[in-house]
Amino acid sequence: MNRILLMILAAAALVAVPFIGVPPYWLHIMIVILIWSFAYTGWSVMGRFGLVSLGHGAFMGIGAYGTALLWNHAGLTPWIGIPISLLLAAAFALLIGYPCFKYRIIGHYFALVTLALSVIIGQVIVATRDHTGGSLGYTPEPHGGEGFSIYALQFPEKAHFYLIALGAWVIGLIIWRAVDRSMARYALEAISEDEDASAAVGVQVTKEKLKITVLSAVMTAFAGAMYCQYQLFVSPDTVAGVGISLQIVFAVVAGGIYTQFGPTVGAIITIVLAEVLRINIGELEHLLGFRPFGLDNTIYGIMLVLFIIFLPKGVLGTFLEKYLRPAKA
């Protein structure tokens, strides 16, 4: 009962955030954290079963650019454009996943295949600059000026999109929980341990792995579409490519890949780190004598190695194991 009451109070507090005078900057940070939390949760749904993908930057890019391009060039409202983009992401997941799972391409080989997908999508976006803006980025056209538009999913007030992002984040947690409590979880855990033994007892290995891969890809693509609609600007550096794929992996590992709120903790770590670096980039440039391009990815890489060595269960996973779970024993 106390747990339910605590959840109700937490939900009420989160919903009340945009109505209690939170400064726009902090509201913006919270929205970005919620969007990326959903993306990271989407990756962890798949990654926690040993399916390490380095290609989720591709799925996020498909969701973001697909929605924007369909709006600008075909006049399709995001209410139609987003589902089409999600279907496209699912198709790419099937295209990559089916041959990999059918012919037992697993482990680091599977990671390399997905990495190739991320590189290809990033290069396609840059190469088709006449349509996508290339490395300079792309902006969805405003609908009827720059006012409130449900049809175009464009909102001038951050409060509107905060509630949308909050709802998506909650749905992401529900999906994670549903997978965690489903029979598919046991099948996927068995597959991650021994595919041959799992197949021998009747587990449909390829089917189960494809299902979780498509679900993960669709969730990540939806996060890309949300990011596009919120920022009204996308670029390969912000929603697609290898850098985004590595950021996703780092965030989930840092927060805790095996815990429901681990990806959210990872989002807080990465977004806060990115903001600190952005604010202090001038001081770093003066100190180093040159502009440190790619510094964030370098730090992500170093921290990823450190987390894997010293905190393999992530910040939240380690905290729960060390302080909470022993207390229940």
N, C-alpha and C positions, 0 to 999 in steps of 0.2 A: 504493500500500500504506500509506504514511504517513497519507494522507487517511482511509482506511478505519479505521485504528487510532485516529486522532483522533476520528472519529465514534463509535466504540464506547466510548471513554473518556468522551466528552461525554454519551452516552446513559446510561452507568452512573452518572455523577455526578448527572445529573438525577433518575434513579430513586431514588438514595440520599438525596436531600434530606430527605424526611420522616422518615428513620430515623436521622439523625445529630444530633438535638437542635436543629433550627432552631426558634427561638421562634415561637409561634403567630401573632404579628402579621406577621412576615416571611413565614411560610408562607401566610397569608391574602393578602398582597400578591402573592405569586407565583401563587397560584391565579387571582386577579382578572386579572393580566397575561396568563396563559395563555388564559383565556376570551375576553378582549377581543382577544387576538392572533388567535384563530380567527375572530372576527367581522370584524376588519380584513382578514384574509387573504381571507375570503369577498368582501368589497367589492373588493379589489384584483384578484381573478380577473376581475371585470367591468370595473372602472374603468381598468385598464391599456390597454384597447382603445378608449378614448375614450367609453365609455358611462358618463358621469358621473351617478350617481344620488344624489339628495338625499332618497331615501325609504327608506333601509335601516333607519332607526329604526322604520318601520312593520313591516318583516319581523321585526325583533328583538322588537318588542312582541307580534306575533302568536305567535311561538314561546314567549315567556314567559307571557303571559296565557292563551293557548290551553291550555298544559299545566296551569297552575294551576286554571283554571276547569273543565276536564274532570275533574280530580282531586277538587275540592271538590263540584261539582254533579252529576257523573255517576258518580263513584266509579271512574273509569278510571285504572288505574296509568299512571305516566309511560311505561312500556314501550309502551303503546298510545297514550297522549295525545300524546307527542312526535311519533310518525309522523303522526298526524292533524293536528297543528299545522304540521308541515312541508309536508304536502299542501295545507293552507289557504294557507300562504305562497306555495307554487308557483302556486296558483290565482290569487292576487292579482298575482303577477308576470306571469302570462300575460294576465290581464285588463288590466293596464296596458301591458305590453310589446307585445302583438300589434297593437293599433291604432296605437301609436306607430311601430313598425317597418314596418307595412304601408303607412302613409301618410307615411313619411319624416319623422317628427317627431324631429329629431336636435338635438345640441348643447345650447344653453341652454334650448331649448323642451322637450326631453326632461327636463332637470334640473328645470324648473318643474313638469312633470306629476308627476314622482316626489315633489317637494316637497309638492305638493298631497295625495298619498297619505299622506305622513307626518303632515301636519296633520290629515287626516280621521281616521286611526286614533287619533291622540292625543286628538282631541275626542270620538270615540266612547267611548274608555276613561273619560274624565272624565264624559261625559253619562250613561253607564250605571252610575252610582256604586252603585246598589242591588245590582249583581252584581259589579262590579269594584273597588269601594272608591273609585272616582274618584281625585281628586288625593291622597287620604290613603294610597293604596297598598293592596295586597292580599297576603294571607298564605296559602299552601297549608297545609291542616290537617296536623298531625303524625300519623303512623301508629303506633298502639299506644304512645302516650306520645311520648317524644323519643329513642328508641333507634335502633339500627342496623336498617335495613330496606332490603333489596334490592328488594322489591316496590314500595316507594314512592320508591326512590332517595333516601333520606334517611340521612345519616351524621353522627353526632355528632363524629367525629374528622376533622380537616381532612386528615389523611394520605390517607384514602380518596378524597376528592374531588380532592386534588392529583394522584393517579395517573390519575383519569378525565380531568381537564383536560389533563394532560400527553399522554395518549393522543390526545385530540381535537386538540390543537395539532399533533402529529406528523402526524395524518391530514390536517389542513389544509395542511401543507407538502407532503405527497405529492400532494394534489389540485392545488395550485398548480404543482408540478413536472410533473405529468401533462399539464395544460393547456398549459404552456410548451413541452412536447416533442411535442405532438400536431399533426396537420394542421390542426385547427381554429384553432390560433394564427395560422397563415399566412393563413387565410381571414379571420379577424377583423382582422388587421393590414391586409389589403388593403381590407376594408370601411371601416375607419377612415380610410383614405387617400382612397378614391373608391368609393362604393357603386355607381354606374352602371357603372364599368369592371369591378368585381368581378362584378356580375350578368352582364355581357356575356361573361365567360369561364367562366360556369357556376356561380359561387358562389351558393348559396341564402341570400341576405342575411337575410331575415326569420327563417328557420329557425335559422341560426347565432347570430344575436343573441338569439333567444328561448332557445336552449339555455344560453348562458352566463349570461343574466339569471336563469333559473330556478335554475341551479346556485348562483349568488351569493346569491339570496334564501333558498334552503334552508339554506345554510351559516350565514347570518346568523341565521335563525330558530332553528337548532340552538344557536347561541351564546346566544340569549335563553332557551331552555329550560334550558341548563346553568346560566346565571346564576340563574334562578328556583329550580332545585333546590338550588343551593349556598347562596344567601342566604336562601331560604325567605321572601322578601319582594320584591315588585316594585311599582313605581310608574311613572307616566308620565315622571317626571324621570330615572329610572335605566335604563329599557329601551325607551322609546318616544318618538315625537315628533321635532320638528325639532331640538331640542338634541342628541339622540343621533345623528341623521343627520349633523349638522355635525361632531360629535366624531369620527365614523368617518372622514369625509373628511379632516379635519385630521390625524388620526393617520397615515393611510396616506401622505398627501403629506409629512408631516414625516419619517417613517421611510424612505420610498422606494417609490414605487408600482411600479417596474419590477424590483424585486429580491425574491427569495424571502423573505428575513428582514426586509425593510423594514417590513411591518406589525407585526412583533414589536418592532422598535426603536420604532416609533410608539406601541405599547402601553406600553412602558416609559416613554416621555416623558410621555404623557398621564396615566397612573396615578400616577407620581411627582409630577407637577405638581398633580394633584387632591389628593393626600395632603398636600403642602406647604401648599396653600391651606387645606385643612380644619384642619390643626394650627395654622396661624397666623391663622385667621379672627378670633379674639378680638383679637389685636394690631392687625390691619388695621381692625377696627371701632373700636377705641379711637383709632387714628391718624386715621382719616377722619371720625369723629364720627357715622357711621351704618353700618348693616349692609350690606355690598356684595353684594346679591343679584345673581346672574348674572355675577359676576366671572370665573368660570372660562370661560364662553362668550365673554365679551369678550376675554379673553386668548387663547383659541383663535382667535378671528377675527383679531386683530392678528398673531399668530404665523403663521397661515395665509397672510396677505398677504406677510409677510416671507419665508417659506419659498418661496412661488411666485416671488418676485422674485429672491432671492439663492441659494436652494438648490432649484431646480425638480426635481432628482432625489432630494431628500430627504437626510437625514444619511447613511444607509448607502450610497445610490446614489452620492453625491458622494465619499464616502471610497473606495469601490471603484474609481471611475473615476480618482481623483487619485493614489492610493497603490499600488493593487494591479495594475490592468490595464496601466498603462504599463510596470511592471516585467517583465511577461511578454513584452512586445514585443521 
